[in-house]
Amino acid sequence: MPDAAGRRTVAILADDLIWSTRLADAVRGAGGQPKVLRRLADLVADDARHVIVDLTARAYDGVAAIRTVTAAGATVVAVGQHDDAPLRQAALAAGASRVFTYRALFEDGPRLLGRWLAG
């Protein structure tokens, strides 16, 4: 749901400080309002409608996180390494609408996430 300024809140589940910061910046650049969370329990409690999941976290299972929040009705995109095709496929099978590579979001994140938020 958009905030008073018309921005959609996007929950970002990422335990890496650098990537959570980059993802938050990309969400802002796409016109969204980021909310960075580090634990799956925090994401579940947040009841977010738009979610980005970092697949390479150590504090949680990214595929399980996607499965959990999509079952609750959230729209999810994930981010992961380009060379880990099995993990990216597992994320899609769990309900992610798209899996972006780190490089793609680093180079063109605001545009890619803007398209996702507009859709």
C-alpha positions in Angstrom: 0.0 0.0 0.0 1.4 3.4 -0.9 2.3 5.9 1.8 1.0 9.5 2.0 3.6 10.5 -0.7 2.4 7.7 -3.0 5.5 5.5 -2.4 5.1 1.8 -1.9 6.9 0.4 1.1 9.3 -2.4 0.2 10.6 -4.8 2.9 14.1 -5.9 2.2 15.2 -9.1 3.9 19.0 -8.9 3.9 21.6 -9.6 6.6 24.6 -8.1 4.7 25.0 -4.4 5.5 26.5 -3.5 2.2 23.8 -5.2 0.1 20.9 -4.1 2.4 22.2 -0.5 1.9 22.5 -0.9 -1.9 19.0 -2.5 -2.1 17.5 0.3 0.0 19.1 2.9 -2.3 17.8 1.2 -5.4 14.3 1.1 -3.9 14.4 4.8 -3.1 15.7 5.4 -6.6 12.6 3.5 -7.9 10.3 5.7 -5.9 9.7 3.3 -3.1 10.2 3.5 0.6 12.6 0.8 1.9 12.3 -1.0 5.2 15.4 -3.2 5.9 14.9 -6.3 8.0 17.5 -8.8 9.0 15.5 -11.7 10.3 12.7 -13.8 8.8 10.7 -13.4 12.0 10.8 -9.6 11.6 9.6 -9.9 8.0 6.7 -12.2 8.9 5.7 -9.8 11.7 5.9 -6.9 9.3 3.2 -8.3 7.0 4.8 -6.6 4.0 3.1 -6.6 0.6 6.3 -6.0 -1.5 9.5 -7.9 -0.5 13.0 -8.2 -1.8 14.9 -11.3 -0.5 18.7 -11.6 -0.6 19.2 -15.3 -1.3 22.8 -15.6 0.0 22.1 -14.6 3.6 23.5 -16.6 6.5 20.9 -15.6 9.1 17.9 -17.2 7.3 17.0 -19.5 4.4 16.1 -17.2 1.4 14.0 -19.8 -0.4 12.0 -20.6 2.8 11.5 -16.8 3.3 10.1 -16.5 -0.2 7.8 -19.4 0.3 6.6 -18.0 3.6 5.8 -14.5 2.5 4.3 -15.4 -0.9 1.9 -17.8 1.0 0.9 -14.7 3.0 0.1 -12.8 -0.2 3.3 -10.7 -0.7 4.8 -10.0 -4.1 8.5 -11.0 -4.0 11.6 -10.5 -6.0 14.9 -12.0 -5.0 18.6 -11.2 -5.6 21.4 -13.7 -5.9 24.6 -14.6 -7.6 24.5 -15.1 -11.3 26.4 -18.4 -11.2 24.0 -20.1 -8.8 21.3 -21.2 -11.2 19.9 -23.9 -8.8 19.3 -21.4 -6.1 17.7 -18.9 -8.5 15.4 -21.7 -9.8 14.5 -22.7 -6.3 13.6 -19.1 -5.5 11.3 -19.0 -8.6 9.7 -22.3 -7.6 9.1 -20.9 -4.1 7.1 -18.0 -5.6 9.5 -15.2 -6.4 8.2 -13.3 -9.5 11.8 -12.6 -10.6 15.4 -13.2 -9.5 17.8 -10.5 -10.2 21.6 -10.9 -10.2 23.6 -8.7 -7.9 25.2 -7.1 -10.9 21.9 -6.2 -12.5 20.6 -4.5 -9.4 24.0 -2.8 -8.8 24.1 -1.4 -12.4 20.4 -0.8 -13.0 18.5 -1.3 -9.8 16.2 1.7 -9.7 14.9 1.1 -13.2 14.4 -2.7 -12.7 12.7 -2.2 -9.3 10.6 0.6 -10.6 9.2 -1.7 -13.3 8.5 -4.3 -10.6 6.7 -1.8 -8.4 4.7 -0.4 -11.2 3.5 -3.8 -12.3 
